[in-house]
Amino acid sequence: MMEEMIVMVEKAIEASTHWHETGWPVAFGNRQVEVGSLKAAESLPRNVVCREEAINYWRQVRLTGQDSAEAGKKALDALRNERLADAGDALYLCQYIEKPFEVQAGTWHPVFEAFRVSVPGN
């Protein structure tokens, strides 16, 4: 079971480091302009009113993804070294960091729940 958890964590780390690239539908401004990634936000013409808001949102997504991936690396190390309590703490942190984007990203909460189910007492 731990091997399956390790694979799940590796995939989640990879996914969260690319949230800002793969993106999801988000609408900005009064006109509800859909901007689905950081690249799309940066490519908006400078005179688009919601450009800065979209860029700031996707930069925050990038930072959040990087932070959750770093915590995920700690969970991965703990899993590989059979430090289950440390792995549980790190996975909890991952899903906590993801919270502002959980509905859209949906990356870490399922991993944390799978860990809780597979390792009773965590």
N, C-alpha and C positions, 0 to 999 in steps of 0.2 A: 504493500500500500504506500509506503514512503516513496518508492520509485515513481508511482503515479503522481504523488503530491509534488515531487521535484519537477516533473514534466509540466504540471499545471503552473507552478511558480515560474518556471523558465518562460513559458508562453505568456504569462501575465506581465512579466518584466518586459519582454519584447513588445507586447501590445501597448503598454503604458508609455514606453519611450517614444511611441509613434502616434499618440493620440492627436497631437496638433497637425499631423500630416494626413492621417486617415480621416479624422474629423467625424462630424455628424451634423445634421441640419440645425442651424441656429439662425434666427431672424433678428435683425437689428434695425433700430430707428422707427420713425413713424410710418415709413413705407414698408416696413417688415422685409428688408432686403436680406435674402438668405445668403449666408457666407459660411461655407462648410469646412474651412481649414485656415491655418495661418497663411499659407501661400495664397489662397483666394483673397484673404483680407488684405494682404500686402499688395496684391495686384489691382485692388480697387483704385479707380482714379482719385487723385488727391482732393477733388472737389465733392466727393460723396460724403455727406454729412456724418454718416455712421462709420466711416473708415477707421478712425482712431479707436472708437469703442470696440469694433470687431477685432482690430489688431491687439488691443489690450486683453480682450477675452481670450484669444487664441494663444497669446504669450503666457497668460495665466495657466491655460491648459497644459502648455509645454512644461512650465515649471512644476506644476502639480504632478504631471506624468513622470518627470525626472525624479522628484522627491519620492513618489511611491515606488519607482523602480529601485532606487537606492535602498529603501526599506525592504523591498523584495529580495535584493541581493543578500541582505542580512538574514532573511528567513531561509533563503536557499543554503547559505553557509551553515546555518543552524540545523537544517534538515539533514544535510550531508554528514554532519558530525553528530547526529542523533541527540541534539539538544532541543528536545521537543517543546519545553516551556519557552525557550528563547524564540523558537520558530513561531509559536503561537502569538507571542508578544509582537513580533515583527509583522506577522500577517494581520494582526489586529490594527497595527499602525498603518499598514498599506490601505486597508479598507477605510480607515478613518481619514487618511489624507485624500482619498478618492471621493469622499462624501459630496463635495460640491458638484461633482460631475457624475455621480454614481448612476443616475438614470440613463445618461447618455453613454457613458463608457462601459459600465457594467463589467468591470474587469476583476477587481479584487474581492468584492463581497462574496461571490460564488466560491472563490478559492478559500477564503477564510471559513466559510460555512462547511466546505468539504473537509477542511482540516479539523474543525470541531467535531464533525461526525466520525471521522476516522480515528481521532485520538481523544478518547473520553477523558474528561477532566481538564480539558484545555478550552 
